[in-house]
Amino acid sequence: KLKFNCLFTRLYMVFRFSRKMAKKIKLDLIDLDVSVPLSENPFLDWTTHLFTADRTQYIIVTNTFSLLSIIFPGRGITGESEFITQTLSMMRQYMHAESFELIFERIIVPNIRQIFLSKSSDRRVTGSMNKLIDIAKYYLLYDDISPYETSRRINEIPMSYLEHATPEEAFPRLKLKS
């Protein structure tokens, strides 16, 4: 377990896992530390969850601060390394397509050398993610659109967690904590 103290610099990438997601990639929740503090860089703190739509597993990776979410199929992701590789690849694709490429290349990429895994702990974030998942399931099942297009659409939904801003509006406005 990794314990943090006040002197530890908090510029690192964090993935926070739901129980379902941790189980999928065979992470022992007991080994995941809930004491990993929020990253000082809000672009580097993400919460993950696993959901099923029409017997297909999907992973949702959501920025903990802005709720910007990326959805992709969970097939073939069975371990920590596949999860990190696929997640970063999907983040790159999504952010480049949605004009967030500078954020990805200048802020996220330099900080992926140090990635910490933690339990998800903010119920407001997981509650918002569950709402986004319900909407995503509708798009995936009834509108028959791709996970990328589903991500795009859910990021255009005003969220009460964001004081009715959309995740795509909130994400580029994030600022480093001082």
Protein Blocks (a to p, Z undefined) as FASTA:
>chain_A
ZZddfklccbdcdddddfklmmmnopafklpcfklccdfblklgccdddddeehiacddd
ddfklopacdddfehiabfklmmmmmmmmmmmmmmmnopmmmmmmmmmmmmmpccddddf
bfklmmmmmmmmmmmmmmmmmnopafklmmmmmmmpccfklnopafklmmmmpccdZZ
